Amino acid sequence: MRTVNSYIGSPLERVEDDRFLRGIGQFVGDLKSEGQWHAVVLRSPMGHAHIRGIEFSAALSMPGVHAVLTAQDIDGDIPTIPFRRPNPTIGPFAQPVIARDKVRYFGEPVAVVLADTQEQAEDALAGVIVDYEQLPAAIDRETCMSDRVVLFDRPGTNIASVFNADKGDVAAAFSNADVTVRGAFGTQRQTALPMETRGLLAQWDAKSHRLTIFGAAKLPFFNRKTMAQMMSLPETSVDYIEVDVGGGFGARGEFYPEDFLVALAARKFDHPIKWIEDRREHLTAIGHARECDCDVELAFRSDGTLLGMRGDLFTNIGAYVRPNGMTPVRNAAQFMSGPYRIPAIGLLSHAYVSNKTPAGTYRGPGRYEGCFFIERLMDMAAARLGLDRLELRRRNLLTDAEMPYPLAAVIPSDGRAETNCDSGEYSVCFDRCIEEFKWRDKAHLDGQQIDGRYHGLGIACFIEGGASGPSEAARMEVEADGSVAVYVGSSSIGQGVETVLSQIAADALEITMDRIKLYHGSTTYLKEGWGSYGSRATVMGGSAVLDAAANLLDRFRHVAALRLQVSPAELAIADCVARAQDGRYVPLAEVAGEGIGAEGRFDNSRPTYTYGTCAVHVAVDPGTGHVDVLNYTIVDDVGRIINPLTLHGQVVGAAVQGFGSAFSEELVYDTDGNLLVGSLADYLIPVATDYPHIHCHSMESYPSPVNPLGAKGAGEGGIIPVGGAVANAVASALRDFGVQPTQLPLTPYCVWSLIENGRRAKAFSSAT
């Protein structure tokens, strides 16, 4: 790609921030439609129960209440939410849009109250009486995997699927090993927690037989197709319209039960229906993530060369399989090898259902968990082998000469899922991180007690998959003033789509950015699109914009050639002006009335792989268990960098989310399946002052060969290594106590307990 303006690579401030800073963004809560009713969802107060009956006459008699919807209002079978990636076993575990005879998790929709105001609808919830027969709950792995309590009579098991990550001869690798290291680890249940809760506004036009849904949608075209099928409408009769959002992080924008229920109410009563959840409801109902345990073993030669990896992973996916619920299960196994050369891999990744909120994707799904597991094992292996933990990692990192490097294949999926790392000399980021972090200057602090606190250093390496396929689309139209409207299938979920794709379009068209008007994510703009997920918006959406720009310029060249009566090859185009060799010219704006426009598309089935290393310095208070992060440095190579400023924001934000995951965030249930977290007083997230010492350095030494931009996805990598690095640092700080963290989060109580257990074990050993 030839660039003249060089917007690509420039640290431009986000164009979308202007409206946010001035308070004129439009979120779903800001929307109003004449005559709208408000919907409030009645949710199960139990984790597992039969529904014997529902009585709601008292609710209907309350002021402002128009209707109460239950499963009885749906003719025939209750629709279930379709999967984005079907596999042969998960069909029976699909989620019904509303409970009819049985509830399987705390918070499952049971009824919907419709009233003039949200307050009236909420008051009416008390008038809906549900007769429940409580059932034993399956919460923990042992109960769920043993099938002592079964959620579904058919197929009669709680095992929804088992993925096999396979590569090389595992048996030979372990039989030839000099040393094997084994560990059992776990990550806690948490959620993505966007800034504002979810909401929808659905409108039904009976005359045109058309359904319009306003609200955040990272997958507007998939959601439109899903809604059309469930409503028995043609796809062209359904529109999903984007609004501003405070982040998506994998959870927001999937198809949820509320999507269907709100749309059903709008159509049934021919009224606009608005639904906004409160924070307690949000914590209860949005997709959960991360609850995964493993028992994994690594095989080494005595010199530290990795030979193989084997073991089992167990992911608690909640009561049902959500649309993309298998992705973390598959990813944890396929990508646990991370950036390391492991010739033989045999991992079984089990997905089991439980009486908890259904789980889905959250930034770095599966990769965060897998990175924590292998990075803990790498530190344990270094101690066992008597090797420096930096050297152990360095000698096993992938090289550019090995690219494309095959990772483990996974079965089942949509068949056999295979993938290759695309480019990179992984030791370059590693060495740069060690240098930027000043590891060698800090090494003398490792394990030392200074002013009452124990200091420790930790390190972790990672890969991030991006450019999820299969396609993306874009369209360009020339406006009367000579500006260019760019319509893209990529959705805006806080990652700076308007800025980054405008930079790409401006360079490709060789015009200034202020002449680009970018429109994103809504189904009214394009025939089809794929949205934003899997770190794909820049690579896939940007490459589609390149194609549309090339097609637009080609169209302009031919129209201008007709005007000037010359051959298209004789024209030079710059700044959207076509010039003939004799000096005559035609501006693009002059031919705008002739319908100058073009479509573009990028098809791709080969992912990109960003990679990097992070290092962290912590201080642990043995009296309280509090861990203070004194310094955190991350270096990654993301291929070609489109905008260093937005990239930096993504990496820093992801790192802070990672610290929340490592130290405080956890969704806790009791043994009956009741969620014990109801507000942000219970679910502790990082605040701006918690982690001030974060240093990010992004490189572009090895562009990706799988797309014309050379870019790689970079929205998730910053979160992936945090848990592993932090746990390694805490272990190193507390080595005198024999502490080996195996479970996240590392709350003060958890760390204090590890210290006390270590003290007791040390005292017992001395006494005997």
N, C-alpha and C positions, 0 to 999 in steps of 0.2 A: 504494500500500500504506500503510495506517494503522499506525503503530507506537506502542505504549504504553510498553513496557519500554525501548525504545531500546538494545537490545543491539547492533543494527546501528549501526556507526560507533564502537563502543567498543573501546579497545585492550586486549582481554582476553587473558590468558595462555592458551596452548593447553592444553585439558583433557587431551589425550593425553600431554602431557609428564610428567604425574605418574608414570605407570607406567614410562616410560623412565628418569627420574631415579632411581627406586627399584629399577631393575634387574629389573622384573617384566614387561617386554614379552615378547611371544612371537614369535620369529622362526622361520623354517623350520628352522634348525639346532637349535632347542630341541625340536622335535617328535620323539616316539618312538611307534612302534606295535609291539605285541607280535608277535614273530616276523619283524620286518622284516629284509630283506636290503639291502645297500648296493650301489649301482651306481657304477661308474667307467667313463668313456668313453675308449676308445682312439681317438686322433686322428691324422690323417695328419701325418707329419713332413716332408712335401713339399708344395710349392705346386701341382704339376701332375704327375700320373702315372697310368698304367694300373695296375690291381690284377690281378696274375696269379693270386694264390691267398692263402688265409689258413689257417694251421695253429695250432690252439690246444689240442691234447691235453695239452701240458705245463702249461698254465694250469689245465685242469680237474683235474689230479692234485694241485694244490697245496691245502694245508689251508684249509678254510672256503669253498672256491670251489664254487658250485652250477651255474653255467652261463656260457656265452659266447654272446651274441647277435650275429649278423651279418646281412647282407642276405639270406642264404640262409634265414633263419628267417621271412621275410615271403613269403607266398604271392602270386604274381602280380606286378604292377607295384609298384615302390616308391612309397609315397604321397609326394606333394609338399605343401609348405606353401602353403595358399591365400593369395591377396592380399586385402587389405582394400579396395583401390581398383583393380579390374582396368582394364586398357586393352588395345587390340587387339593389341599387339605383344609383351607380356611373357610370355605363356604358356610358351614354350619355355625360359624362364630360371628357372622355379620350382625351389626347392631340394628335393631328395629328403631324406627324414629320415635316411638313412644311405647311404653310398657303396657301390655294388655293383661296377662295372667300372672306375670312374675317380674320382680325387680332383681337385678343382679349387682347393682352398686349404689352406694350412697350418692344421691344426686341424679339418678336416672329420671328422665321426664315421665310424669304420670298424667298430668293434665295441663291445659293452658287456659288461663283466665283472660278474657278480653274486656276492657273497660275504657271509659273516656280518658282517664288519666292513669299514669303508672301507680300513683298512690292508691287510687280506688281498686285497681287490680291486685295490688299487694295486700290491701286490707281484706279483699275477698278470699284470699288463700285460706284464711282461717275458717271459712265457711265450706270448704271442700273437705269432706270426711272420707278417708280411705281406710278400709278394713284390711289390715295386713296380718298374715300368719308368718311370723318370723321363722327363718330357717337357719341352720348352722352356716357359718361363713367360712370360706376358704381364703385365707389371707397370706399365709407364709408359704415358702417354696415346698416345704415338706408335705404340708396338707394338700396343696394343689397338685403336686407331682404324684402323690400316692393315690389320687382320685377317691379319697375317703369322702369328700364332699364334691359332688359333680354339679357343675353349673348348667350343663346341657344334657338332657336325656339322650339326645342323639348329637354327636357320636358316642356319648357316654364316657368321655375322657376330657381332661382339662388341657391336654397337650394339643395345641393348635397346629404346630408345625415344628419340624426339625430341619435345620440347614446344615449341610455338610460342606465345610471349607476344606478343599483337598488340593494337595500339591506334593509331588515327589513320593519317595519311598520312606514313609515315616518309621516303619519298623527297622529298616536298615540304619536310619539316622540315629536312632536311640541305641541300637545294639553296638554301633561304632563309637558312641560317645564316651569321652573320658569322665565327664561330669554332667550330672543332670540336676536341675534346680526346679522345685515344684512349689506352688503357692496357691492359696485360696483367697480370693479378694471379692469385694462387693462395692457397688455404688448405690446411693439412695434414690428414692423416688422424689422427683421434683417437677417443676413445670417452667415454661418459657417466660411467663409474666410480662407481656407487653405493657406499655405505660398505661393505656386505657383499656377498659374491658371491652368485650365483644358487643356488637349490636347489628341490627338489620332493619331496613325499612322496605317492605314489600308492597307493591301496587299492582292491582289487577284491573285491566281495561276490558270490560265485558264486550264492548262493541267490536274491538279489534282482536279480541281473544288473545291478549298479550300480557305477559307477566314481566315486571321490572323489579329487580332487587338491588338495592343500594347497600353497600357495606364492604368491608375489607375482604378481598379475595385474591390470595396469591395465585389461585388457579381458576380464573374466571371462566375460561372456556371449558375446562373439565367440569366445573360446577354447573355451568349452563347445560351441558350435555346430560349430566346426572339429573338435574331438576326437570328437564324436558321429558326424560324417560319416566321419572316417577310421577309426573303430572299428566302423562300421555299427551304431550304437546310436541309439535315440531320444534327443533332447536331454534329456528328463526323466530319463534314466538316468545322466546325468553331472552332477556338481557340482564347481565350482571354489570353494575356500574361501580367503579372504584370510588372511594373517598380517601381522605388523608388518614394515616394510621401512625401510632406511636410504636412502630416495630412489629415484626411478625415472628421471627426467630424459629420458624418451623411449625409452630402450633396454630397461629392465627391464619384463617383463610382456607383451611380444609373444609370439607363438607361435613357439617354437624347436624344432629337431629333438629336443632332450632331452625336451620335453613329451610327444611321441608315444612315444619310446623307453622312458621310465620307465613310462608307462601301459601300453604293450605288455607289458613285463616283468611288471608286477603282474598283468595279466590272464592271461598265458600260464602263469605259475607259481603263481598264486593265493597270492601273498605280498605284503605291503606292501613297496614299494621306495622307498628314500630315496637321493637324489642331491644332493651338495653339491660345487660346483666349487672348486678352489683358485684363487689369484689369477692364476697364470700361465695356467691354463685360461680364466679369465674374460677376461683381456686378449686371448686367442686367439679365443674363441668368441662373446662377446656382440657385438651389432651395432656396427660401426664407423660413422664419420660424417665429414662436412666436407670430404673430399678433392675439391676443385673448382677448376678453372682457368677463366679467362675472357679474352676479347679484346673490349673494349667501348668504344664511342665515344659522346660526348655532343655535342649541337649547341646553340649559344647565339646569342642576339643580342649585340651589343656591350655592351648595358647589363646583361648577365648573365641575361636571361630564358631559361630552359630551353625548347628547342623540341622536342628529340627524343633518343632513345636507341636504339642498335642494337648488335648484336654476337652473339657465341656464347659459351655456357658448356659446360663439359665436366665431368661428375661421374663419378668412379670409384666404382661401386656394389658392387665386389667380385664374387665368383664367381657369385652368384645374386641374383635379386630377392627380397628379404625381404618380409613381409606389407605393410609400409608403406614400402617402399624407394623408391618414386617421389615421395614427398612432398617431400623436400629438393630434388629435381631440378626439380619444378614450382614450388616456392616461390621458389627462387633467381631464377627468371625473372619470375614474376608480381609479386614484392614488391621487386625491386631498385630500383624507383622510390622506395620508402620513402615519406616524408611530403611528397615534392616534386610539384609540378604539372608533369607532363610530358605534353603532348598527343599525342605520337606515339612509339610504342614498337614495336620489332621485334627480338625476341631469340629465338634458337634454343638450347634447353637440351638437351644430348645426355647420355644415360645410357649408359655403356659398362661391360661386365663385364671383370674382370681376375682374376688368380690371387691374390686377397686375400680376407680374411674379408668376407662380405656386409655391406653397409652398410644403415643404417636411419635412424631419427630420433634427434636429440639436441637438447635444449632450444633452441628457436628454429631449427628445421631449415630450411636454405635462406636464412632471413632473416639469420642471422649472416653467412653468406658474401656474400650480396648487399649487405648494409650495408657490409661492408669494401670491396667493389669500388667502389660509387658514392661513398662518402665519401672514398676516396683520389682519385677523379676530381674531386670537387668542390674539393678543395684545389688540385689541379693546375690546374683551370680558373680558379680565382681568381687564381693567379699569372700564368696566360696572359692573362687579361683585364685584369690590373692592378687588381683589385677586392679589397676587404677580404673575407676568407673568411666572416666573420660576416654581412656584408651580402648576399653572394651567396646564402647559404642563406636568410636571412630573406625575401628578396623572392620566393623560389620555394616557400615553405611554404604548405600548404593552409589555407584559411579555413573557418569554420563556414558561411558563406554558400554555399559550394560543395558542401556535404554534401547527399545522399550522393554522394561523389566516386568515379567508376569507375576502378578499376585496370585493368591490361591483362587481357584475356581470354586463357585458355590452352586450346590444342588440341594433342594429344588429352588427354582426361581421362575422366570419365564423360560424355562429350559435351563441349560448350563450357563451360568453367568461368569464370564471371563473378563478380565481387565488388566491393563498394563500401565505402569508409571511411564510418563511420556518423555521427560527430559530432566536433566539436572545432575550436578556434582554435589551430592548431599553434604560432603565434608566441608564445603566452602561456607555454607551457613553455620555449620557446627563450629568451625574455627573462628568465624567472625563473632559468633555469640560469646564464645569464651573470652575473646579479646575485648569486646564491648563491655561485658560484665565485669572484667578484671578478675577473673576467677583465681588466677595465680596469686594476685595481691591479697585476696580474701581467704585463701586456702588455710592459713594459719589460724583463722577464727573457727574453723569447722569443729564442732563438738566441744568448744570451750565455753565455760561459764564466765560471763562478763557482767558486772553489776547485777548479779542475781539471775540473769537470763542466759539460757543456753542457745548458742548460735549454730546454725546449720546451713549448708549449701545443698541445693538440689538441681538436677538437670533432667530434661526430657526432650525427646525428639519426636517428630510427628509428620504425617502427610495429611493433606486435605483434598478430597475429591471434588471436582467441579465440572462445569459444562454439561450437566445432565441433559441427555437428549430427550426426544429424538430430533426436534426441530424448533425453530422459532421464525416468526414472520415480522415484516415491517412494511409500511407503505408511506410514500411521500407524495404530497400535492403542492404545487406552486400556487401561492396566494397572489392576489392582485397587486400587492405592494412589493412583490419580489421576494418576500420571505417564504420559507418552506415549512409546511406542516409535516411533522414526522409522527406517524402512528406506529406504536410498537406493541407486541404481544407481551412483553415483559411487564410485570406488575411492580408498583412501588410499595415496598414494605419497610421503608426507612433507610435503604441502602444507597440512596443518591442516584436513582435511575435517571431522573430528569437532567441532572448535570452530566453524568458520564456519557449517556447516549447522545446528548447534544454535542459534547466535545467530539465524539466520533463522527457524527453527521456533519458538523461544521468543517472538520478537516477533509472528510471525503468529498464534500461539495466545494471546498475551497472558498468558503464564505465565512463571515464573522458569526459568532455564536448568537448574537442578538437577533439574527435573522432566522434562527431555528425556533420553531414552536413545537414542543414535544408533548404528545398525548399518549397516555399509557394505560394498558391493562384492562380496558373495558371492552365488552363484546360488541359494542356498536362500531368500533373502529376498524376491525379486520374480520376477514372471513373465518380465520382460525388463529389461535395462538396457544402458547403453553404456559406462560406465567413465570413466576420467580420461585425457585426452589433449587436445592442442590448446588448452590453457588454458580448459577447459570446465567444470570441476567446480563452481565457484561460480555461474556464470551459468546453466548448464543444470540442474545438480543443485539449486541454490538455488531456481530458478523452479519446478521440479517440487515441491519442498517447499512453496512457497507455495500451489500448486494443491491439494496434499493437505491442507494446513491449512484452506483455505477449504471444501473438501468435508467435512472432519471436523467443522468448526463448524456447517455446514449440517445434517449428520446429527444432531449433538447438539441443535441447535435444535428439530428436529422431534420427537425422542424426548422432550425436556423439555416441549415443548408438549403432548404427549399426557399426560404425567404430571400436568401442572398444569391440563390441560383449558382451554387458551387457544390463540389463534392464534399460530403461530410469529412473525409480525411484531410481536407485542406483547412479545416477550422481549428483554431486553438481556443480552448475554453479556460478562463481564469476569472475568479470572482463572479461566477455565473454570468459571464459575458462571452458570447461566441464571436471571434474575430476572424475575418478573412484576411488573406495575405495582402490584399489591396487596401486594407485599413477599414473597410466597412465592418460594422458589428451589429449584433442583436443582443440586447439584454434579456435575461430570462424573464423578467417582469413583463416585458413587452409581448411575450407569447403566452402569458399565464391564462388568458382567455381561451386558449385552444385546448384546455384540459391537460396541461402537462403534468403527468404523474407517473408513478411506477411502483411496482411491488417488489419486495425482496424476500428471500428465504435462505435460511442456513440449516442444512441437515447434517447431523453429526451423531455418531454413536460411540465416539472415542472420548472418554473423560480426560480432563486435565488434572494434574497433581501438583499443587503447591506443597512445599515441604519446608521444614525449618527446625529450629532448636530454641528452647527457652532455658533460662537459668534463674534461680531465685535464692535470695538470702533471707532467712527468717531468724527471729529471736523468740524463744519459748519461755514463758514464765512458769516455772514448775509448781508454784503455789496455786495458780488459778487455771493453768492449762491454756491460757490465751496465747495465740500465735500472732506475732507482728511481722508483716512483710516489709523488710527494710529496703529491698531492691528487687526488681523483676525486669529482666531483659529478654526480649524475644527477637529473633532474626529469622525472616522467611524469604524465600524466593518465589515470587508470584508470576513469573513470566513478565510480559510487557506491562508496565504500570500505566494505566490511563490517567489517573488522577491521584498523585501521592497524598494529597490532603484528605480526601474521602477514604482512601485506603488506610491511612493512619488512624482515622476515627473508628473504622471497622475493627482494626486489630486491638486498639486500646479498649474499646467497648466490649469486645469478646473476652479479653483478658479479665476485665472486671467481672463479667458474668461468670467466668471460670472460677474466680476467687469466691464468689457467692456459692457456687457449687461445691467448692472444696471445703468451705468453712462453716456454712450456716444454713443453707436452704434445704428443707426436708419436709415432705408431705407424710405425716404420721397417721396411721390408722390404729384403732383398737381391735381386739380380737373378734368383735362382732361386725367389723367392716365399716365402722363409723369414722369419718375423717375428723381428726382432732385439730385441724388447722382451718381457721375461719377468717383470718385477717392478716394484714401485714405486721401486726404485733406478734403473730405466731410464726409467720413465714418470713424469716429475716433475710432481706436482700441488701447488697452493698449500697452505701451512699457515697456521694462524691468525695468525701474526705477520708474514706477508709483506706484507699490504696493510691497514694499520691506519687509513688516512686516506680512508675511503669515506663520502660524505655523500649521503643519499637524501631526496628531498622528493617525496611523491606528492600529486597534486591530484585533485579530483573536480568540476571546474568544468563539465564537459560530459558528463552521464550518457548512457548509450547508449539510443537510442529503440527498440531491438529486443528488449528483455526487461523484465518488470515490475519487476525490481530496479534497473534502470539501470546495472548493473555491467558491467565489461569484464574479460576475462581479463588476469591480471597476473603470471603465474608465469614468463614467459619473457623479457619485455622487458628486464630488467636485464642480460642477457648479450649481446643483439643488437648494441649499438653499440660494445662495448669494443674489438674488434680494429681497427675503423676509427679510433676516437679515438686509440688508442695509437700506431698507425702514423703518423697525422698529426702527433702530438706529437713522435715521434722524427725525422720528416722536418724539422719546424720547428726542433728543437734542433740538427740537423746540417746546416743549410742551407749553411753555409760549405764543407762537403765535397760539396755537390751530391747528398746522399743522398735517394733516393726509394724507400722500402720498397715492394716489390710482392708479397712472399711472407711468410706466417706459418708458423711462429712466429718471433718476434724474439728468438731465443736470444742469449746474449752472443757466441758465435762468429759468428752471422749479422750482428749489429750491428757487431762489430769488423771483419768482412770488408767490410761496406758502407763503413765509414770508411776502411779501407786502400785500397779500390778508388777511393774519392773522392779520397784524397790522391794516388794514382798518376796519376789522370786530370788532376788539377789541376797536378801537376808536369810532366806531358807537355805540357799546354796551354801552360804558361809557357815550356817549353824550345823550343816550336815557334813 
